[in-house]
Amino acid sequence: MKTFPILIAATALVAAGGCTKKAGDAGAASGNVSSAPTVAVAAPASGDWSEAVAPTAAGGFVMGNPNAKVKLVEYGSMTCPHCGEFEKTGAKPLIDNYVRTGKVSWEFRNFVRDPYDLAASLVARCNGAKSFFGLTRALYSSQGDWVAKLQTAPPKETEALQALPPAQQFTAIGKMAGFPQFAALRGVPVAKAETCLADTKEVDRLVQMNSDAVSQYNIPGTPSFLVNGTLLAETATWETLEPKLKTALAG
C-alpha cells in the first residue's frame, strides 16, 4: 500500500475546516486523466440522464450523458465543510437543470485531505456506481455528526491508531465514526462496509487520485471544478459555478 500522511495530523486537518483556497487561473488539462466512463452508458428509457452513473478511468464516478456538451468534474473532500455546503445548495439545481437533460455530465473525484476523509471516501465508494452519489450526499448531510465523533474520540483511541498496521487504520477510524452502521442503514451490509474500509487497493487508488489531481491540475483546495478539462478559478459555490456552465453551454 502506498504511504499516506501520518494519522497524528488528522484531527487538526478535520477541525480546521478550511478546505478551499483561492484558485488561480489554470490552463487546459492533460488528456492523461480521462472523464470517460469505463463501461458503456446507455440512454435511460425515462430520458432522465441523472439515472445513469458509471465509474471513470480517472477513479471517479460520473452521472449523466457521457456525450454531454459540457463535462463537469468536481474534486471534493468528505471532511470539507465547503464541499458539504456545495452539495447542500448546488447538487439539486445542477442535477435538475443540467444533468437530467443530458446537457452536462457531473463526475465526482474524491480528493482526500486526511485519513478521516479517506475512510469516509472508502464508505461512499463501497457499493460502486449504483449508490455512490447517494452515500456521498448522506455523508455530507451528516458531516457534522460523524466529524464530531472523530474529533471527540478519547486521545488514547486516536493515539492507538498510530500503532495499527495501515490495513487496519481505516477500519478503526470507520468504527470510531460509526460508518459501518451508517452504511447498513443505506443498503450496505456492515460486513461489506468493514471489508471496504480494509481494502488496500482502494486506498491506493484514492492516494493515486490525489497525486494525479496535483500533478495534472494543481488542485488548490476543495471543492475545485473542471469544465471540459480546464480548472476553473474561484468557483467553490453554486452561485459562482453556474455562470461558468452557462457560458460553456453557449459556446
MARKOLTOR-39406 format. One record per residue (C-alpha): x, y, z; residue in one letter. Coordinates in steps of 0.1 Angstrom, whole numbers, padded with zeros to 4 digits, always signed. Layout:
N
XYZA ...
END
This chain:
251
+0000+0000+0000M +0013+0035-0008K +0023+0057+0020T -0003+0081+0035F +0003+0111+0057P +0006+0102+0094I -0026+0099+0114L -0015+0124+0141I -0022+0152+0117A -0058+0141+0110A -0076+0158+0139T -0061+0192+0131A -0070+0189+0095L -0106+0179+0102V -0110+0206+0128A -0096+0234+0107A -0124+0233+0082G -0105+0255+0057G -0106+0233+0026C -0109+0259-0001T -0081+0281-0012K -0084+0308-0038K -0077+0292-0071A -0055+0309-0097G -0061+0307-0134D -0052+0273-0149A -0047+0261-0184G -0062+0231-0201A -0056+0198-0185A -0036+0170-0199S -0055+0142-0215G -0039+0116-0193N -0068+0115-0167V -0099+0107-0186S -0135+0116-0176S -0148+0088-0199A -0168+0060-0183P -0150+0027-0181T -0183+0010-0192V -0208+0018-0219A -0236+0041-0207V -0269+0037-0224A -0295+0065-0225A -0321+0059-0197P -0355+0048-0210A -0370+0075-0189S -0349+0102-0206G -0336+0112-0172D -0298+0112-0175W -0293+0115-0138S -0302+0078-0136E -0270+0069-0154A -0240+0066-0132V -0207+0049-0141A -0171+0046-0129P -0145+0065-0149T -0109+0058-0158A -0098+0086-0135A -0112+0068-0105G -0143+0089-0101G -0180+0083-0108F -0198+0102-0135V -0235+0110-0135M -0252+0118-0168G -0247+0117-0206N -0212+0107-0214P -0215+0127-0247N -0228+0159-0229A -0215+0191-0244K -0202+0202-0210V -0183+0178-0188K -0181+0189-0152L -0156+0173-0128V -0157+0181-0091E -0128+0174-0068Y -0144+0171-0033G -0133+0161+0002S -0157+0143+0026M -0144+0163+0056T -0146+0196+0039C -0175+0218+0051P -0173+0239+0019H -0179+0208-0002C -0208+0199+0021G -0223+0233+0015E -0219+0229-0023F -0237+0195-0020E -0265+0212+0000K -0270+0242-0022T -0257+0231-0056G -0263+0195-0062A -0301+0197-0068K -0301+0226-0093P -0271+0211-0110L -0289+0178-0115I -0324+0191-0121D -0314+0218-0146N -0284+0205-0163Y -0276+0168-0157V -0312+0153-0162R -0315+0169-0196T -0282+0155-0209G -0266+0189-0213K -0240+0184-0185V -0223+0154-0171S -0211+0155-0135W -0181+0135-0123E -0171+0134-0087F -0135+0126-0078R -0125+0121-0042N -0097+0144-0031F -0087+0131+0004V -0072+0156+0029R -0065+0133+0058D -0071+0097+0070P -0106+0105+0083Y -0115+0119+0048D -0101+0087+0033L -0121+0064+0055A -0154+0083+0046A -0145+0081+0009S -0140+0043+0012L -0175+0040+0025V -0190+0063-0001A -0174+0042-0028R -0181+0008-0012C -0212-0001-0032N -0199+0012-0065G -0217+0035-0090A -0252+0025-0081K -0251+0042-0047S -0220+0064-0048F -0238+0098-0052F -0265+0088-0026G -0239+0077+0000L -0218+0108-0007T -0249+0130-0002R -0258+0113+0031A -0222+0116+0044L -0222+0153+0036Y -0257+0157+0052S -0244+0141+0084S -0209+0155+0082Q -0212+0175+0114G -0222+0144+0134D -0195+0119+0123W -0167+0146+0123V -0177+0154+0158A -0174+0118+0168K -0139+0117+0154L -0129+0150+0170Q -0141+0140+0204T -0127+0105+0204A -0106+0098+0236P -0070+0107+0230P -0059+0071+0238K -0081+0058+0209E -0066+0083+0185T -0030+0076+0197E -0037+0038+0193A -0043+0043+0156L -0006+0050+0152Q +0003+0016+0163A -0020-0002+0139L -0009-0017+0105P -0020+0005+0076P -0046-0021+0066A -0063-0017+0100Q -0062+0020+0105Q -0092+0029+0083F -0113+0001+0098T -0106+0016+0132A -0114+0051+0121I -0146+0038+0105G -0157+0022+0138K -0149+0054+0157M -0172+0074+0132A -0199+0047+0131G -0195+0042+0094F -0205+0005+0092P -0238+0012+0110Q -0243+0044+0089F -0238+0023+0057A -0260-0005+0069A -0290+0019+0072L -0284+0028+0035R -0282-0006+0020G -0246-0016+0025V -0242-0045+0050P -0219-0040+0080V -0196-0068+0068A -0193-0052+0034K -0185-0018+0048A -0159-0032+0070E -0143-0050+0040T -0143-0018+0021C -0126+0000+0050L -0098-0026+0048A -0094-0025+0010D -0058-0015+0005T -0062-0015-0033K -0089+0011-0030E -0068+0031-0006V -0040+0030-0032D -0065+0042-0058R -0075+0072-0037L -0039+0082-0030V -0032+0079-0067Q -0062+0101-0075M -0047+0128-0052N -0014+0125-0069S -0030+0128-0103D -0051+0158-0092A -0020+0177-0080V +0003+0168-0109S -0023+0172-0137Q -0043+0202-0124Y -0025+0216-0094N -0058+0214-0074I -0056+0243-0049P -0083+0231-0025G -0118+0217-0024T -0142+0219-0039P -0125+0225-0072S -0141+0222-0106F -0130+0214-0142L -0152+0222-0171V -0142+0203-0203N -0108+0197-0188G -0100+0232-0176T -0096+0241-0139L -0119+0270-0131L -0109+0298-0108A -0130+0308-0078E -0159+0285-0083T -0164+0269-0049A -0201+0278-0047T -0230+0271-0069W -0236+0308-0074E -0201+0311-0090T -0201+0278-0108L -0235+0281-0126E -0225+0311-0148P -0194+0291-0160K -0217+0262-0170L -0240+0286-0189K -0210+0301-0207T -0197+0267-0217A -0231+0256-0230L -0234+0288-0250A -0200+0284-0266G 
END
